[in-house]
Amino acid sequence: MKKMVMTLFVVIVIVGAFTFGALNYHFILMDSSVKLLKKVDLTFENTFVDARGNKKYKLYTNPALIKAGVKDLIEEKSVTIGK
């Protein structure tokens, strides 16, 4: 019983961490990496954005990404998760 409660607690913490990340960050898939951009508002909208190839122009037409500072993202002033 104690082991089951501990397992449930660990699962709840992991799900909470993923939810917190999805609410607070834009994960933008670029050609060779994944960029993280802090969100302005807590929302699930635009959590995962595909910007590979010719789709980069869509970053500049999205109001939520503009507020979050997508210009700095393109200028390499953001956190990058590379290959």
Order of alpha helices (4+ residues) and beta strands (2+ residues): alpha-beta-beta-beta-alpha-alpha-beta
